[in-house]
């Protein structure tokens, strides 16, 4: 059985579809990192890991959310992010110590 080809989105609907059907942004949309914010974070860090718990100033390859998507009530800003290396980002997201560290960063910010 052949799949139906996807319908082309009409230009006038693109902006409508960016918003959630209830009129507000979804958590995913609030958590998305804009190019402007990404550049702000990179300029702040100089391209070096800002966390520096699992490394000693490795090049930053990812941006870690300090405020997780489920807890955002606004679009992601540079204050919600830290430039991080892969090891530090994994530590922040996957260990109890990293989660406590993120909580301390949020309270201190």
Phi, psi and omega in degrees: 000132183273141176282147175287140176293146179293142178287144177287136180281129179292141182304325182287345182266346185302311179296325179295319183287341177291331178270148178293155185299339178274357176105340180256174178281148175281166177300321179297317180294323178291329181278346179298142182259119179285161179299322180298313180293318179302317180292322178300314181295317180295321178294321180297319185272341185071019179082010181249146180305127180272342183281308175053043175260317180261357180223182176232055178093039176291161175299138179281127180243349181219167175239120184266132174286124173278322173258114183293156181306317181297340184258359180282139172235020179206168176295148181300131177245173179297332179290340180275355188234156170225135172292136183212156171279170183297318182297316180291322179296315177298319179298316180299318187273335192243358180239149177301323179295319179295320179294320176296321179298317177298320179298319178296319178298318180296317182290328180280342183279000000 
